Amino acid sequence: MTKAVIERALQAEMTHELGYPYADPAGAGSGNSRNGTSTKTVSTTNGPVVIDVPRDRNGEFEPKIVPTGSAARAPRRSARSATSRPTPPTSGPSTR
């Protein structure tokens, strides 16, 4: 069920991106169209799920619900950098 919900949301995102629904004749000759899918494994509370992520012909579709590529990798913060500590005073002559 999780797979179906995620894939349905991805199809809705693709429809929004392209501006026309699947199999709509309005998309013919639009310059960009659906171009199959690629697989991706996502971690869920029920365990890993393999989903089909739609692609567009121009390669411009970047899903928001399940980011792909470099967008999927959030920068890591260490516990040390998350704390705020006072800066130690510097020694040496003043530049004022």
Backbone as numpy.savetxt, mean C-alpha at the origin, in Angstrom:
# Nx Ny Nz CAx CAy CAz Cx Cy Cz
-13.16 -16.31 3.97 -13.97 -15.12 3.97 -13.10 -13.86 3.97
-12.01 -13.86 4.72 -11.11 -12.72 4.77 -10.55 -12.43 3.38
-10.15 -13.48 2.68 -9.61 -13.34 1.33 -10.62 -12.65 0.42
-11.86 -13.08 0.47 -12.90 -12.52 -0.39 -13.16 -11.04 -0.09
-13.17 -10.69 1.18 -13.42 -9.30 1.57 -12.28 -8.39 1.10
-11.05 -8.82 1.31 -9.90 -8.01 0.90 -9.87 -7.86 -0.61
-10.08 -8.96 -1.34 -10.05 -8.89 -2.80 -11.18 -8.03 -3.35
-12.34 -8.07 -2.71 -13.45 -7.23 -3.15 -13.12 -5.75 -2.94
-12.49 -5.43 -1.82 -12.08 -4.05 -1.55 -11.02 -3.59 -2.55
-10.11 -4.47 -2.92 -9.08 -4.13 -3.90 -9.71 -3.86 -5.27
-10.71 -4.65 -5.64 -11.40 -4.43 -6.92 -12.11 -3.08 -6.90
-12.69 -2.72 -5.76 -13.37 -1.42 -5.64 -12.35 -0.28 -5.76
-11.17 -0.46 -5.18 -10.12 0.55 -5.32 -9.70 0.70 -6.77
-9.59 -0.42 -7.48 -9.20 -0.39 -8.88 -10.27 0.34 -9.71
-11.54 0.06 -9.43 -12.63 0.73 -10.13 -12.56 2.24 -9.90
-12.29 2.63 -8.68 -12.16 4.06 -8.36 -10.97 4.67 -9.10
-9.86 3.97 -9.13 -8.65 4.45 -9.79 -8.86 4.64 -11.30
-9.48 3.64 -11.93 -9.65 3.69 -13.38 -10.82 4.56 -13.81
-11.82 4.67 -12.94 -12.97 5.50 -13.26 -14.10 4.78 -13.98
-14.02 3.46 -14.07 -15.11 2.67 -14.67 -15.09 1.26 -14.08
-16.26 0.61 -13.99 -16.32 -0.73 -13.41 -15.80 -1.81 -14.36
-15.57 -2.97 -13.80 -15.08 -4.12 -14.55 -16.01 -4.44 -15.73
-15.46 -4.69 -16.89 -16.16 -5.08 -18.11 -17.06 -3.98 -18.68
-16.88 -2.75 -18.24 -17.66 -1.63 -18.78 -17.04 -1.20 -20.11
-17.86 -1.08 -21.16 -17.34 -0.67 -22.46 -16.69 0.73 -22.43
-17.01 1.53 -21.43 -16.42 2.87 -21.32 -14.91 2.81 -21.15
-14.40 1.67 -20.69 -12.96 1.54 -20.48 -12.18 1.24 -21.74
-12.85 0.86 -22.82 -12.16 0.54 -24.07 -11.48 1.79 -24.62
-10.20 1.68 -24.87 -9.45 2.80 -25.41 -9.23 3.94 -24.44
-9.35 3.68 -23.14 -9.20 4.74 -22.14 -7.74 5.07 -21.85
-6.84 4.25 -22.32 -5.42 4.49 -22.05 -4.89 3.69 -20.88
-5.78 3.22 -20.02 -5.37 2.39 -18.89 -6.51 1.43 -18.61
-6.17 0.20 -18.29 -7.20 -0.81 -18.02 -6.65 -1.86 -17.08
-7.52 -2.74 -16.64 -7.11 -3.84 -15.76 -6.17 -4.76 -16.54
-5.21 -5.33 -15.82 -4.23 -6.18 -16.47 -3.88 -7.37 -15.58
-4.89 -8.13 -15.16 -4.66 -9.32 -14.36 -4.41 -9.04 -12.90
-3.80 -10.02 -12.25 -3.52 -9.90 -10.82 -2.14 -10.46 -10.51
-1.65 -10.13 -9.34 -0.45 -10.76 -8.79 -0.80 -11.20 -7.38
-0.09 -12.19 -6.88 -0.41 -12.70 -5.55 0.43 -12.00 -4.49
-0.14 -11.94 -3.30 0.54 -11.36 -2.15 0.05 -12.07 -0.91
0.93 -12.34 0.01 0.55 -12.96 1.28 0.46 -11.86 2.33
-0.68 -11.78 2.99 -0.87 -10.79 4.05 -1.08 -11.52 5.37
-0.63 -10.91 6.44 -0.81 -11.48 7.77 -2.11 -10.94 8.36
-2.94 -11.84 8.85 -4.19 -11.45 9.48 -4.24 -12.09 10.87
-5.26 -11.75 11.63 -5.42 -12.35 12.95 -5.72 -13.84 12.84
-6.20 -14.26 11.67 -6.49 -15.68 11.44 -5.32 -16.40 10.78
-4.20 -15.74 10.65 -3.03 -16.35 10.01 -2.79 -15.74 8.64
-1.75 -16.22 7.93 -1.45 -15.68 6.62 -2.53 -16.04 5.59
-2.81 -15.08 4.69 -3.81 -15.28 3.64 -3.18 -14.84 2.32
-3.25 -15.70 1.29 -2.75 -15.36 -0.03 -3.89 -14.72 -0.80
-3.67 -13.47 -1.27 -4.70 -12.73 -1.99 -4.21 -12.40 -3.40
-5.16 -12.11 -4.29 -4.85 -11.66 -5.64 -5.02 -10.14 -5.68
-3.93 -9.44 -5.97 -3.94 -7.98 -6.04 -4.05 -7.58 -7.51
-5.07 -6.79 -7.88 -5.22 -6.41 -9.28 -4.11 -5.47 -9.74
-3.83 -5.53 -11.06 -2.84 -4.64 -11.68 -3.52 -3.84 -12.77
-2.96 -2.67 -13.07 -3.44 -1.91 -14.22 -2.35 -1.93 -15.29
-2.74 -1.66 -16.50 -1.82 -1.75 -17.64 -0.66 -0.77 -17.52
-0.90 0.42 -17.01 0.15 1.42 -16.89 1.02 1.24 -15.65
0.65 0.33 -14.75 1.43 0.10 -13.54 1.35 1.22 -12.53
0.28 1.99 -12.56 0.12 3.13 -11.66 -0.72 2.82 -10.43
-1.41 1.68 -10.42 -2.31 1.35 -9.31 -1.50 0.96 -8.09
-1.69 1.74 -7.01 -1.06 1.45 -5.72 -2.17 1.32 -4.69
-2.56 0.08 -4.33 -3.67 -0.10 -3.39 -3.39 0.53 -2.04
-4.42 1.08 -1.44 -4.30 1.71 -0.12 -4.55 0.70 1.00
-5.46 -0.24 0.76 -5.83 -1.19 1.81 -4.71 -2.20 2.06
-3.99 -2.60 1.01 -2.88 -3.54 1.14 -1.74 -2.99 0.29
-0.89 -2.12 0.85 0.19 -1.53 0.06 1.13 -2.59 -0.49
1.72 -2.31 -1.64 2.66 -3.24 -2.25 4.02 -2.58 -2.35
5.05 -3.37 -2.55 6.39 -2.83 -2.76 6.91 -2.04 -1.59
7.60 -0.96 -1.89 8.24 -0.17 -0.84 7.22 0.52 0.06
5.99 0.74 -0.45 4.96 1.37 0.38 4.53 0.45 1.52
4.75 -0.85 1.36 4.34 -1.81 2.39 5.30 -1.84 3.56
6.50 -1.34 3.36 7.51 -1.38 4.40 7.55 -0.06 5.15
7.01 -0.08 6.35 7.02 1.14 7.18 8.38 1.25 7.86
8.87 2.44 8.03 10.15 2.60 8.72 10.03 2.15 10.17
11.05 1.51 10.65 11.04 1.03 12.03 11.62 2.09 12.94
11.04 2.18 14.13 11.56 3.08 15.15 11.99 2.24 16.33
13.16 2.53 16.83 13.61 1.81 18.01 13.02 2.46 19.24
13.00 1.72 20.33 12.46 2.25 21.57 13.30 3.42 22.04
14.57 3.38 21.74 15.47 4.44 22.18 15.15 5.76 21.47
14.86 5.71 20.17 14.61 6.96 19.45 13.23 7.53 19.77
12.37 6.72 20.34 11.01 7.18 20.66 10.97 7.99 21.95
12.03 7.88 22.75 12.04 8.63 24.01 12.61 10.01 23.78
12.26 10.92 24.63 12.83 12.27 24.53 13.71 12.51 25.75
14.95 12.74 25.50 15.90 13.02 26.56 16.50 14.40 26.34
16.84 15.09 27.40 17.47 16.40 27.22 18.82 16.24 26.52
19.16 17.21 25.70 20.43 17.21 25.00 21.52 17.65 25.96
22.62 16.91 26.01 23.70 17.29 26.94 24.34 18.60 26.47
24.79 19.41 27.41 25.42 20.68 27.03 26.71 20.42 26.26
27.01 21.28 25.32 28.25 21.14 24.57 29.33 21.93 25.27
30.54 21.44 25.17 31.66 22.17 25.79 32.41 22.90 24.70
33.12 23.91 25.07 33.90 24.66 24.10 33.42 26.10 24.04
34.10 26.86 23.22 33.78 28.30 23.15 32.41 28.52 22.51
31.77 29.56 22.94 30.49 29.95 22.40 30.71 30.65 21.06
29.77 30.44 20.12 29.92 31.05 18.80 29.09 32.32 18.69
28.65 32.89 19.79 27.81 34.10 19.75 28.62 35.33 19.64
